[in-house]
Amino acid sequence: FIMAMNPTTGMPLAGQGYGKRLIGGNHSRIEGAYMLYSPATSYYYLFTSFGGLDASGGYNIRVARSTAPDGPFVDAAGTDMASVKSNPALPIFDDASIAPHGVKLMGNFRFDLKLGEAGAGTGLGYISPGHNSAYYEASTGKHFIVFHSRFPGRGEEHEVRVHQLLMNADAWPVIAPYRYAKETLAAV
């Protein structure tokens, strides 16, 4: 939801109820919404997490975009995310109803190592990445995403990660697969 706020008090203006719904409903597992305006693309991006938070819950990062902060926010297929919600006829936390929507930026992945390499057998990757925020660094023109993730073979242990976001030719963000280490990346 998004609400109009009193600029003096910081309190919601009266008569809005919960405000305007931007995404989700019917107990869908969509959470951790974060909005970022990108002057590089002139879009507002609404980042969210879909799925269950635990290591087996399929948590993943999604994004939709709009030309206005109050929407409508659409995915790459043009779906208005305000219509994306769980089927009320199904059991609570119906992830299948919401799964086709939003642009999936990152979910579970693992880069397997070859035998004989250090760490072989565990692989490098992320499990259940999500609950993110994003940042645009005006002085460098770089976009970043900050999120927490679990890791292959480490159970429910999780850590915070920062990755660079790159904007593709269609003005959709793409996450660099490795955490940011002050390198300079550019979209191709």
N, C-alpha and C positions, 0 to 999 in steps of 0.2 A: 504494500500500500504506500501511497505518497499523500502527504497532507500539506496544506498551506499553513505557514507559521506566522505568528505576529513578529515582525522584525525587531520590535522593541523588547518584548518579554521572552521571546523564544518559545512561547506556548502555542499550541494549535489554535487556529481560528475556530470560533464556535460553529456548530451546526454541520460538521463534516462527518460525524460518526467515525469510522475507521479511516476515512479518506477514500481515495480512488485506488481500486485494486489493479495492480500491474501484472501479477502472475500468481498462479497456484489456486488451490481450493480443494475441498473435500478430503482433507488430511493427506494431501500429496506431500511426499518428502522432497520439498523444495525449500531451501533455507539459505541463510547467510548472504542475503542480497547486498550488493555493493554497486554503486553507480560511479562511473568515471566519464568525464567529458574529455574528448581528444581534439585539441585544436588542429592536429595533423589531418584528421578525417572529417571534422565537423559533426561527429556523431556522439551521442550519449550511449555508453555501453552499460548494460545491466548484467553483472556477473552474479551467478547463483551456484549453489551446490544441489545436486539431485542425488537421491538414494540414501542408503543407510551409512552412518558414520563409522561403524566398526570395520575391521579388516575384511570381513566377508560381506559387507553391506553394499558394495558397489558404488560408494561415494564417488562423485565426479564433478568437474567444473564445467558449467555451461555459460553461454553468453547470448544475449539478444541486443538489438540496438534500436535507437530512435533518433529523430532530429529534434525532439523536445524532451525535457526531463520528466514530463508526466505522460509520456508515451504517445501513441502505442509503441510498445517494444515488440519487434518481430525477429524471427529467426531467418536463416538464409533461404528457407522455403516460403517465407512470407507469412508464416503463422503468427497471429497476434497472441502473444504469450498470456494475455488476460484470459484466453479461452482454454489454457492448458491446466487441467486439474484431474485428479483421480476420479474414476468411475464410482459414484456413490453406491452402486449396486454390488460392488466387490468389497472384499475385506479391507480394513484400514491399511494404509501404506501400500497401495496398489501402484508399484513402480512401473508396470508395463504400460499403463495408460499415458504416462508422461514421457517415457523413454524416447519416442521419436522426435521430440521437440527441443528447441534450443540448439545452438551450435555447440557441440561437445568439444571443449578445448583440451581436456586431459582427464584420463581415467586410469585404471590399472594398466601398467606396462612393465615389461622387464626386458633388458638387453642381456641375453645369456652370454656368458664368457666361455671361451674354448677351454677344453681340458689342458691343464698345465699352466694356465694363467692364474695369477693371484686372485683368490676369491671364487674360483671356478665352482659351479654348482649352486651358488646363491644368486648370482646375477645382480645387475644394478637396475633399479627401477623404483616405482612408486606403487603403493596400494592405498586406495581410498583417499586421493588428494582432494582437498576442498576447503570450504569455509574461508574464502579468500577476500582480499581487498586488492585494489589496483592503484597505480601511481603513475603520473606523467611528470617527467623531469624536464621542465621548460628549457633549462640551460643546455641540455644535450639533445632534446627532442626524443628521448627514449621513454618507452612505456615499460612498466614492470608489474608483476603480479606477485602477491605475498599470500602464501597458503600453508596449511599443515598437511603432512603426509605420513603414512606408514610405509614400511619397506619389506621386501621379500625376506622371509625367514625370521622376522623380528616381532611377530605377534601384534599386539596393540600399541607397542611403543611408537611414538610419533614425534616429529620435529617440524619446525617452521622452515620453509624454503622461500627464496626469492628468485624468480626467473624473469628474463627479459621477454616482453611481448613484442612481436613484430606485426605490422599491418600488411596484409597481402594486397594484391592489386584491386580486390573488390572491397577494400576497407574493413575486412574482418580480422580480428586479432588471431595470431598463431603463437603458441608458447614454445620457446626454445626448450629442448628436452633436458638440458642440464642446468643446474642452478647458476645464477649469475656470478661471475668472477672477474668483473670489470673489463671483460672483453668487449669488442665492438662488433655487433652483428647488424646485418642489414637484410631486409626482405629482397627477394629476387623475383 
